[in-house]
């Protein structure tokens, strides 16, 4: 029988409230901007690029192997991949028959999400096993606007810090070695041929490496795709790392974000490149720890024979 731990209502409701406060720090400003028809080039990203919406993120999950008790827990019976405990399961926890208690429904989750679990496991373990590369200098963002005049590309409310010609020159004067398909796929057509690597959806599992900012941002994606098997605290740890990476990624981008409160990292200079790599290495260290925690959380699913 699966090992389970019991959380009483006072314990888990406090964790649920702490999670809600943590999420709202980010989601409330985004929802206010959206309601007012305003956009933010940095702080909207995690809610618009990724598929997890604020309301979904706000839901607290304890993760696999945790039992929640009290009448308030019964509301989760309408949540996907939860189940009530039968009298035998209640007895094993020292609870009387009929006690309101719910837990993660491992069997149903594995039946429904086998492919997602398997792919996340491949990406996480494969990425962790490869050497980190630190020579990209964030040029993926520059390649996305390379020769933008030719392709009539314009960001509706941002200006290029060096102008179109200056931006193009930075792209042409540097090696472009992006390994992440979900960055590479947004290159302009002329920039695609300049990339020394050819990432694709098909080779993604072989290309991702732990120095890549986007691979480390995507820890948030893999975490929320595994809900409710993972605890929400781990998902938010990934979210907050992704948030900080996004900020640095945009500071190193070709856009002028100073008036938004994000001074540039001038990667066209030696000093800017050094600063970029310093941040990149620090983020890679944080991501490695989170990647390990995600792999550990996935381990029981692999033991169940799904991966």
N, C-alpha and C positions, 0 to 999 in steps of 0.2 A: 504493500500500500504506500502511496505517496506520503512523504513526510510533510507535515503541516504545522504551522505555528498559529497561535490564536491571538487575535487583537481584540480587546474589549472596546466598547464604544467610545469611552473617554480618550483612549489612546489613538484610535484611528481617526476619530473626528478632528482631533487636534492636528494630526498630520495632514488631513484633507484641507483644513483651513490654512495651514502654513503653505501648502502647495498653491491654493487659490491666490493668496497674497503674492506669492512669487510670480505666478503667471500674469496677474493683472498689472504688475509693474511694466510689462511689455505690451500686453494686449489692449489695455484701456486706452493708451495714447493712440495706438493704431486704429482702434474702432472709432475714436473721436475724430481722427483725421478722415477716415473713410466716410463717416456721416457728414462731415463738412465739405467733402469733395476735394480734399487736399492729399498730397502725396509726399512721401519722404524717400529719398533715393537710397538711404542706408537702412533705416529702421522699419520699413515696410516689408523688406525682402523675405524674411523667414515666414511671413504670413501670406505672401503672394506667390513666391516661387515654389515653396513646398506645399503639399496637399493637406497637411494638418491645419485645421482652422482653429481660431481662438477658443470656440466653445468645446471642441474636442480636446484641446490641450488642457483646458480648465478641469476636465474630469480627472479626479485622482484615482489611481489604481495602485494597490499594494504589491502586485506582482504575483508570480506563481507560488503556490505552497502556503499562502496566507489566508486565514479564515477571519471574516469580519462578522461580528455578532451584533445583536440588538435589532429592534424594529426598523431603524434607519437603514440597516444593511439590506433589508428586503427590497428596497427600491431598485437595487441593482439587478434584480431578476429580469428587468426589462432591458438590461445592457447586454450587448453581444459578448459571448464567451464567458458568462458567469453561470453558476448553478447553485442550487440549495443543497445543503448536506442532508443525507437521510439519517434515520435514527441510529444506524450502525456507525456511521461516520461521526455523529455527534457523541455517541458513547465513547469512541476512541479518544476523544478530546475531553472527556469528563463532563460533558454537557447533557442535560436532561432531554428526553424526547420532546420534539416540537419547538426547541429553541430556534429563533430566527438566526440563521447563519448562512453565509454565502462564500463562495470561493471561485477562483479561476477554473474554468472548464477546460482542462488540458486536452482531453480527448477530442472535443468539438473543435478547439482551436487548431490542433494538429491536422484534423481532417480538412478544415477549411483553408489553412494557411501553409500547407506543407511546402509549396514552391517558394513562397516568400521567406520562410525560415531557412530553407536550403540555400537560397541565393545570398541572403544576408550573411550567412555563415561563411560561404565561399569568399565573399568580398572582404569581410572582416579578417579572417585568418590569412587570406592571401596577401592583403595589404600589409598586415603586421610582419609577414615573413620577408618582405622585400626591403632593400636598402632605401633610405630616404634620399631624395634628390632636392637640392636647394639652389638650383641655378635658373629658375624660371623668371624670377623678379616681377611676378605679377603681370607679365606681358600679354596674358590672355585677354585682359580687359582692353588693352590697346589694340590688339588684333581684331576685336569686335567692332572697332570704328575705323579700321585701316581703309584709307581712300573712301571715306564716307561721302565725299562730294560726288564721286563717280556713281555711287549706289544710292544717292539721295537719302542717306540715313541721317536722322537728326533726333537727338533726345529732346523731348518736348520742353524740358525746363532746366537742362544743364548745359554748360558751356565747356568746351575743351580747354584745359589749362594752357596748352601750348599752341592752340589753334590746329586746324586740319593739317597744314603742311608740317608743322613741328611734330605733331603726333605721328604722322606717316614716317618721318625721319627716324624717330625713336624705334619704330618697328623695323625699319630697314637696317638700322645700325646694330641690331642685337640679334642673337640667336633665339629662335622661338622653339621651345621644347615642351609644349603642354602635353601632359599624359592623361588628362581627364576629359572624357568624351563630352560630359555635360557642360564643359566650358568651351571645348573645341567646336562643338556644333553651332555655336553662335558667332564664329568668325565670319568676316566678310569673305566673299568668294576669292578675292585676290590674296587674302591673308592665309587661307587654307593651305595653299601650296608652299608657304613659307615655314609651316610647322615641320620640324624635323621628325616628329612622330606622327603616327596615323591612328589615334584612338578611335574606337568604334563601340557601338553597343555590344557587338559580338566579342570583341577582345577586351572588354572592360575588366573582366575578372582577372586578366593577366597583366593589365597595364597600371592599375591603381597602386600608388606608392605613398608611404606615410609622411612624406614631406609636403605633399600637395595640399594647399589650402582648401580646395574644393572637396577633396576626399575626406578631410578632417571636418569640414562643415557638414558633410553628409552623414556623419555619425548620428546627427539628430534625425535624419531621415530613416536610417535603419532602426533606430531606437523606437520611434513612434510607430513604424510599421509592425513592430513586434508587440505593441500593446494589445491586450492587458497582461501579457506574460511577463512584462518587465515592470518594476516599480516606477512610478511617475517621477520620483526624485532623480533617478538615473536619466530619464528622458530630459528632465530640465537641466541637469548638468551638461548634457550634450547640447541642448538648445542654447544655453548661455555661452558655451565655448563657440558655437556657430555664430552667435550674435557678435562676439568680439572679433572673430576672424573676418566676418563680413565688413566690419568697420575698418579694419586694417587693409583689407583687400581694396576697398573703395578709396582709402587714403592714397594707395599706390596706383590708383587708376588714372586715366588721362583727364578725368573730370575735375573741375574746380569746385571743391566742396567746402572751401574755407568759410563761407557765409553760413553753412549748415553746422559749423562747429567741428569740422574734420580737416585739420591742416594737412597739406600734402606730404607724402613720402616721395621725394623726387627721384624715382628709380632711373631716370636718365643720367644721374650723376653717380660717381663712385660712392659717395657718402650715403646717398639714398639706397643704393643697392645693398650696402652693408647693413643699413638699418632694417631693410626688408628681410634679409636673411636672418638677422637676429630675432625678429618677431616670428619668422617662419619656424625657426628651430624651437623657440619656446612653445609655440602652438603645437608643434609635432610631439613634444614631450607630454603636454597635457592630453593630447589626443591618444597617445599610446596607452596612457593609464585608463582612459575611458574605453578604448577599444578592448583592453583586457577585461574590464568589468562587463562589457557587452558579451564578450566571448564566454565569460563565466556564467552569465545569465542564460546564455544559449545552451550551455552544457547539458542541463536536464532534458532539453528537447532532443539533443543528439542521442542521449542515452535511451530515450524512448524509441529510437530507431527511425527517426524522421530525416536525419541528415547524414 
